[in-house]
Amino acid sequence: MAREMSFTRVLIANRGEIARRIQRACRKLGLESVAVFSVADRDAPFVAEADHAICIGGAAPSDSYLNIEAILGAAHATGAGAVHPGYGFLSENADFAAAVEAAGLVFIGPEPDAIAKMGSKIAAKAAAEAAGVPVLPGYRGADQSDARLLQEAKALGTPFLVKASAGGGGRGMRLVTDMADAPEAIASARAEAQGAFGDPAVFLERYAPRARHVEVQVLGDTNGTVLHLGDRDCSLQRNHQKLIEEAPAPDLPDDLREDMRAAAVRLAQAIGYRSAGTVEYLYDPEHAEYYFLEMNTRLQVEHPVTEAITGIDLVEWQLRIARDEALGFAQSDLRFDGHAIEVRIAAENPAENYRPETGTITLWAPPSGVRLDTGVSEGSVVGHHYDSMLAKLIVHAPDRATAIRESVAAINRFAVGGVGVNLAFQRALLMHPDFAALRHHTAGLAELFPDGWTPPKPDAQSRALAALALHLNLAPKTGNSPWQTLGAWRLTAPAGRPGAAYYWALGDDDPTRVAGDATKLAVILPDGAHLAIAAPDLAANRLTGRIDSTPFARTAHLRRAKDHWQVHLSAPDGMATFGFETLADRHLQRASEQAGGADTLRAPMPGAVVELRVAPGDRVAAGDTLVVLEAMKLLQSLTAPVSGIVAEIYCAAGDTVAAQAPLVKLDPEEIQ
């Protein structure tokens, strides 16, 4: 039965950067957009930029972005004729796609049957085999008994993976290197699969160490035409979550590349696929072999790199195909131009086990001249309810080496304040020699940084220039001397000599001193290091001057935090952030900073209490897990700051807590 495919208004069942991306494509085609949003996203940019917007529920995804009834109700209330699911949330939910169509709306994506078939990893691999696509050896049978799975595991041999049939993103997956661990791996993978996907079915698959992740973009219309738009490499991953993606996939043998692309098209044709989709492979460079991994029946996060090298707007074509338009180009028309890299920008701290970061973005100053798909802007609030990815930086260059250099240069110019992000870590990945030499692989992040990654420490000159930037920012713009009418923070000039201003870098007991006049200033660091700057000036976020007669220019952004100043300064190792207190700040330090003491466990970020592992009267040792907190879909184990006896508990499982909220108070004691 033919669908009614005419629509002029599209409801976007998603949030953040992908919602804004779809809005841009709608505007390009003259379509109106409808934003659905949770109460937590009321002030988000994607809501303000939509033609129509409607709140569909609370901050929890289950109350809003996963609430099928609320989304369909919003579509009818706003007169939308089609629904675009974006990625994540309900984008690969066959029941949602079917419900959209049953409601008389157009689902902008593949048929529900195709989503269901590819959503089951067991069924997807069977379909791949039937289409002549190579798959890894393993067991994908219907008999899910412990005895059968263990029998097949022994036949397969180690190492192997236990994987959830309905899984994705590494959830419901266990690596087994010792057969004695197989029973526990199967049981835990089943339990996680049931909890995450409502389906405990698992399958076994040979583990391919040092494999790369290569995927092929496909695009199909409603007339049965399916084309490929080239390939991508997404091998830099953390816990099966992609960090950096690039197109085309580098260093593939030509015949194998063409075989991969042809196999992806065959599979898509075999299941009657329409819209944009991605066939993912594991590629074994040592043996020049590839194996089907899964098919994503939606738009990928990394679709911009394919758009960059092909010139094809994938979201526009999703909309066109949903309106029953035939593809306006043939496979022979496609050309692949240059190399593109996408860097995911996430609110997390890689130096502290990728701890999620929350708060208000006080500075958002991206580089010019490159593509940025972002869901936030200055003033946006980053909460704990959703995924930590904020934006994607996309660079297109003539070749891979140039794309890497330009990506690093773009990160060097990107300043973010108020919320910690992973830009310095992504810069380190791009600059790692293993990435340049293509020695990285999907499980190789630990090999790149065997001792863990730590952010680079700013050099002495950058520390001095950061203090200079703050000094010039606070100095009055009139008069002949920066010490005229400077207020409480300056020390007056004794005996006719120039005065000095003092700034305390956060964590330093001794101050950095700035002295001199408007034509030449000297910065003296706490360790005695001295830097003289002639003709210092700060204008339009640009710090300039001369050091040893050599001109310099640095990007500098200054923002006032609650109790100190933040200086974001371009440095040799990228954008660096410095915190300073003035004399006035030190006099006005909040007494509440001393409250609570070292015997109280506090929430390091807003989140939801998942598990409380202690009760009043329990004896604990320093480092024992007391509370498990969920923030941005990640579980954080919060440990006892000292040894002692649990005196008071201020939370319960299921509670939502604010940052720095007290959770557990201990009476310290010596644990024998």
N, C-alpha and C positions, 0 to 999 in steps of 0.2 A: 504493500500500500504506500502510495507516494505521500510524503510529508508536506505540510504547508510550510514553505521556507521563506516567505516574505516577512520581513520584520524591519522596523526602523528604530527600535529601542532595545538595548542589550543590558541585562542585569549581570553584574560581575560578582560571582559568588566567591569573593576572595578579598584580600586586603593588601596593604603595603605596596611595594614596588611593582608587583605584577598587576595589581589593580590599575595603577597609573599607566603601565605599559599598554594594557588593553584599552584604556580610555583614549590614549593617543591614536591607536589604530581605528577606534570608532570615529573619532573626529576626522581622521583622514578620509573615511568613507562617508561622512555626513550622517553618521548614526549617533543617536543620543545614548548616554551611558547612565546606568543606575548603580549607585554604590550601596551595598548593604554593609552595616558596621555594627560592632559591639559597643557597649557603653565605654569601654576602654579606648576605643578608636575615634571617639566623637570629634576630636579636634585634629585628626590626622589629615595630611595633605590629600590623600585619595578621596576623602569625603568632601572636602572643600572644592575639589576640581571636577567632581561629577556633575552631570546635568540635573540629576535627581539623587537624593540620598534618603535612606530610611534605616532606623535602628531596628535590629532584629533580636536583641537579647543581651545577656550579661557578658562579662569579660571571658568567662570560660568558653573554650571552643565548642563544647557540647551544647552550650546555651545559644550559640550564635552561628559561627561559620560551619558547624557540623549539624546544624538544626535544619533538616530538609523541609519540614513543615513551615518553619518561619521564612525560609528563603523563597519557597513557592508562594507563600502568602504575600511576600513583598513584591514578587514579580507581578502578581495579579493586581495588587494595590497600586502599583506604579505604571501599569500598562505596558510592561516589557513583553516583547515577543520572543526573546531568546535569552539563554543563560550561558555565560562563559565561566567555566570552573577554575580557570587559571591553573596553578599547580599546587600540590599538597591538598590538605583538607579533603574535599569530596571529589577531586578531579579524576580519580580512578575508581570511583564507587559506581559499579554498574547499576545498583538499585537507585541511586540518585539520577543517573542519566535516564533510566526508564521512567522514573517519576516525573522528570521534566517533560518528557515526550507525552506521557499519559495525561499531563495537565494541559496539553495543547500547545506547548512551547517548543522551540527549537533548541536542542542541545548542541552547543558548539564544540564538537568533538566526535569521536568515533561512535559506532553503534554500541548499545549496551552489551550485546552478545560478544563483541570483540573485546570490550573492557573486561568482561567476566572471564573469558577464555585466557587472556593474557595476565589477568590478576591472579590466577592460580598458577604458581610456578610449575607444578606438575603438568597441568594441561598445556601450559605454554611450551614446555620442553617437548612434549609429545607433538604439538603442532609444528615446532621447529624441525624435529626429526622428519616428520612427514613431508616438509617442504625442502628437505635436503640440506638443512643447516646443521653444521657440526655441533654436537653437545658433549659435555664432559661425561665420562663414564660414571655411573652411579645407580642408585635405586630410586625409582619414582612410582612404585606400585601402590595399589589400593590397600593392601594388607599392612595395617599400621601397628600390628602387635609388636610388643617388645622383642619376642623371640625372632620374628621375621626381620626386624630392623637390625638386630644384633647379628643375625646370620649373614645378612647382606653386607654389614659393616666389615665382618671378618673376610668375606670374599673380596671386598673392595680394597682392603688394606689401608694402613695409615700412610700419610696424613689424609684425612677427609673432613668434609664439612657436613654438619647437620644443619639444615636450613628449613625455615618455615615456608610452607607452600604458598601461604597468603602474605608472606613477609616482604620487607623492603627496608633499605637504609640500615642494614645490619642487625635489625631486631629479629629475634628468634633464630640466631645463627651461632653455632659453636664450632670451633676448630678442635679436632681430636688428633693428637699426635701419639697417644699411647692407648692401645685398645682397652686397657683397664678403665679408662675414663669414659668409654663409650656409653655405658648405661646412664651415668649422671648427665652427660652432655645431651643425650636424647630426651631425658626427663625435663631438664631445665629449658631446652629449646621448645619443647611442647608447651610447657607452662607459660613461657613468655609469648609464644604465638597465640595461645588461647586468650591471654590477657590483652594483648595488643590488637589482635585482628579477629578474635572470636572464632578462630579455626585452629585446632591443635595439630593438624596434619603437617608432617615434615617429610623431607626427602634427603637422601644421602648423595654426596657428590665428591669426586676426587678433588683434592685441593691442589691448585696450581700456584706454587710459590713463585715470587718475583714476576708475576704476570702484570701486564698493563691493561688498563680499562680503555677500550676503543669502542666507539658507538657510531651508528649511522643514522642520520636524519632522513626520515621518509615523509612524503606528502602525497595524500591520495584524495581524489575527488569522488563525487557520487556516481560518476560514469564508469568507474572501474580502473581509471588511470592511476598508477602509482609511480612516483619518481623518487630518486634519492637526491639529497642535497649535500652529498659529501659526508665526511667523517669528522670526528672529534676525538681528542684524547683527554681523559679525566682521571689520570692515574694518581695525581697528588690528592690523597684522601686521608681523613682521620676518622677511624671507626666507621668506615664505609660511607662517610659523608665527604662530598667533593669540596676541595679548597680552591683549586685553580684549574681552569679548563682551556683548551686551545683547539683551533681548527686551522688547517687540516691536521689529522693525527700525524706526527712527524715520524720519519724513519720507518715507513712500512714498505715492504717489497711491492712493486707495482702490481704484480699479478695477484698477490694476496689482498691488496686494497680493493681491486676490482671485484674479487670474489666475495669479499665481505659486503660490499655495496649491493652486488647482485643478489646475494642471499637474503639481505634485508628486504629488498623489493619482493622477492619470491614469497617470503613469509607474510608480508603485508597483503599481497594479492591473495594468498591462500585463505586469509581470514576476512576478506572483503573490507579492508581497512579504508576509512576516509579520515580526512583532517591530518594534523601533524602528529607524528609519533616517532619514537626512537628505539632502535634495536641495539641492545648493548651486548658487547662481547668481552671475554677475557682473551687477551692476546699473549701468547708465550713466545717471546723474541728468540729464546735459545733454540727452539725447535721450529720456529716460523709456522706456528699453528694457532688457530683461533677457535673459540667455542662460544656458543650462544649462552648468554647470561639471563637476560630477560628482555621484555618489551615494555616500554613506558608508553601508555596510551593517552598521552597528554602532551602539552607543551613543556619542554624542559627548562630548568633554571638557566642553563647555559645556551639557550637558543641564540642569543645575540652574536656569538662568534660565528655561527653559520650564516646569519644575516650579513655579517661584515664581509665574508669572503665570497658570498654569492650575489649580494645585492637584492635578495628576496626578502620581503617583509613577511615573516611567518605568521604573525598574528593577523595581519591583513588578509592573508590567504585562508586562514582558519575561518574568518568571517565570510569571505567570498564563497568558500566551499559550502558553508552552512546555508548560504542563500542559493545553493545549487548551481553555482558557476563552475564551468569546466576550467581546469588549469590552463592558463594562457601561455604556456611555454612547454616545450618538449625536453626530454633528457639531453638531446644534442645541443639545445640552446644554452645550457648551463655552463658557466665558466667559474673557475675557482681562483680568486685573485688574492695573492699575498698570504699573510698569516695573521690570525687574531688570537688574543688572549683575554680571558675574563678572570678577574680577581674578585672573590666574594668578600664583602666587608661585613664583619659580624661584631656584635657587641659582646665581646668575650676577651678574657685575658689568657692567652696561651702560656704565659710564664707561670701561671698558677692553676695548672690543670684545666685550662680553658674555662675558668670560672665565668659564668654569665655576668654581664655588667648592666646595670639599670640606672635610670636617672633621667634628667632633662638635658637635651643637647644644647649647650650654650654657645657652641661654635660649629658651623658646618660650612667649610670653605673648600670645596672641591677644585681640582685643577681645571683649567679651561682647555679646549681643543681636543678632548677625548669624550667618548660616550659614557654617561653615568646613568644607570637605571636605579633610582632611589625611591624608597618609601618614606623618607624622613627629610626634615629640613631643620634649620635653627629654631629652637623652641619645642621641637617634638619631644614627647615623653616616651622613653623606652621602658616598658614594664616587663614583668616576668611571665606573662600569660602565653606568649607566642615564640616562634622560632627567633633565634638571635640575629639572623641575617638582616641587615639594614639596607644594603645597596650592592651594586655590581659595577665594577670599573672595567670598561671594555676598550682595548687598544687594538688598532688595525695598522699593520705595517707591511712593507714589501716582503720581509722574510722573518723567520723565527728569531734570529739573534737581535734584529732591530726591534721586534715586538717586545722582547724581554727588556731591552734597554729602555724603551719608551714607557713600558709599564712601571719600571722602577722609578723613572723620572716623574711619572704622574703621581705615584705614591709619595715621592719626596715633596710634592707641592700640595698634598692633601692634608688639611688641618681640621681636626675634630676635637671639640672640648665638651666637658661635662659628663661624657660617657666614654669609657675605655673601649677601644676597638682593636682589631687584629692586624692593622696595616703594617706595623713593623715586622710582625711575624711573616706575613705574606711577602714582604720585601725580601726577607732573609731566604724564603723558599725560592723566589725568582732568581736570586743571586747565587744560590748554591751551585757549586760546580757539577754535582750529580744531576741537577735539573737541566743544565746546559748540555751535558753530555748524554742525556736520556738514559741515565742509570737508575732513575727512580722507578718505583712500582707501587701497586695499590697498598701493599703492607709495609712499605719502606720508610715511613715517616720517622720511625725511631732510628733508622740507620743514618738519616740525614743529621740528626742531633742526638747522638748516643748518650750524651750527658744531660740531655734536656736543653731546651732553648731558653735563653735569657735575653732580654732586650739590651741593645748596645748602650753603654754608658756614654753620655755626651762628653765631648772633649772640653778641655779647660777654656778654650777660646769661646766655644758656644755657651758655656755657663756664664762667662763674663759678659758676652753680648746680650744674653737674656736679661741679666740685671740692668745693663745699659738701656735696653728697650723699655723696661719698666720705669726706669728713672726718667727717660725722656717723655714717657706717657704721662707721668705724674707732674712733670715740671710745667709751670705756667708758660703760655705761649707769648707773653709780653715781657718786656724788660730786657736788660742786658745780661742777667745772670740767672741760671736756673735755681739759685737759692733765694731769690727775691720772692717774698710772700708764698712760701711753700707749705706753710701750715705746721701741724704738730709733728710730722714725721722727720723734719730736717733738724740738723744740729747747726746752730748759728756759727758764723765765721768769727773765731777769736783773733784779736790783735791784728785785724785787717787781712788775715789770710783767708783763702777761700774755704767755705764750709764743706761738710761731707754728709752724704746721705747713706743710711744703712738699711740693708735688706737681708733678711734671713731666709735662705733656701730651706724649704721644708725638710726637717730632719737634721739640720745643722744647728749646733749650739752657737757657733760664731758667725758673725754677719759678713756679707760681702759689702765692701765700701766703694762708693763712687764719689770722686772729687775732681775739681777742676772748674772750668768755665765753659761758656757756650761754644768756644772755638776748639777746645780740646778737653777731653775727659779721660780720667784714669779709673780703671776698675781693678780693685785689689780683692782677690778671692781669700777665703778664710785660711788657706794654706800659704798665703803670701805671694802667690802668682800674680803678676801685674800685667795689665794690658792697657796701652795708650791708644786712644782713638781720636783722630783729628776730624774736624767738621762733622760731628755726629748729628744724625737727623732721623726722625721717624715720621713718615707721612704715607698715608694710603696703604697701611699694612706693609710698609717697606722700610727696613732699617738700613741706613747707608752711612758711609764714612770712609776713613783711610787708616790703615794699620801699616806702619813702616812705609809710608808713602804709596802703598798699594790700595786702590779703591776696592771696596767690598759692598755687596748688597745681599741682604737676607730677607726672606719673607718673615713677618712677625705679626702675630695676632694676639691681642691682649683681652682677657676677660676677667671680670671680677667674680670670684666664687664667694661662698657664704662668708668665709672668714680669712680669705687670702686672695692673692692675685695669681692668675695663670698666664704664662707666656708661652705661646706656641711658636717655635722658631725653627726655620729650616737649618739643618745641620748636615755635616758630611755623611752621616748614616741615616739620613731621612729626617722627617719632621719630629722634633723633640718637644716635650712639654715640661715646663719648669714651674714649680710653685714657690711663691715668695710671700713672706709676711713683712709688713712695714712695722715701724716702731709702734704705731697706733694699733695695728692688729694684735701685736703681742700684749699690749695693755688690755685689750678687749677680748682675750680668749675666753671662750664660753666655759663657765664652771661645770656645765653638764658633761664636758669631755672627760671629766674625772669621775663621773657617776658610774656606778656599777662595779668597778674594780675588776681585777683579774680573775675573780672567782665566779664570774657570771658569763655563761655562754649566750652570745647574742647572734641574731640572724645577720649574716654578712650582706644580704640582699633581700628584697621582697620575695616572697614565695609562699608555697603551700606546704604545711607540715604533713609529710607522708607517713612517717613512723616515729613513735616515741619509744625509745628502747630502755628507759629507766623509770624507776618509781621513787618517791621519797623514801629515804633511808638506805638506798643502794650505795654500796661502796664502788667507786670507779677510779681507774688510773688515768693519768694524763694521756690523752691520745685515744681513749676509748670513744666509740661512736655513741653519742647520746640522742641525737635527733637526725632524721633524714629529711631534707628539704628539697622540694622540686621547684626549679625555676627555669623558665625557657625550655621545658621538656627534658631537662637534665636533672639527675638526682645528685644531691650534694650531701655527703656524710659530714656532719658537724660534730667535732670531737671535744672532749673535756679539756679545758685550758689548764687545769691543775688536777692533781689527785685529791680525792676527798669524798665526802658523803653528800648525797643529793639532799639538799635542804628544802628547796621549793621548785615547783614546776609551773611555768606560766603559759603553757600551750598544750594542745591536744591534737591528735591526728585529725586532719581535715581542716585545721585552722589556717587562715591566710594571715601572714604576719608581715609587718613592715620591716624595712632595713633597720638594723640596730635594735630591733625589739628584743627584750630579754626573754630567753627561752627556759633556761635552767640555772638555778643558783646552787653553788656548792659550798659546803663548809670544808675548807682545805684541811687535810691531815696527811700524815706520812703513811703511805700504803706499805704494809709489810709483805 
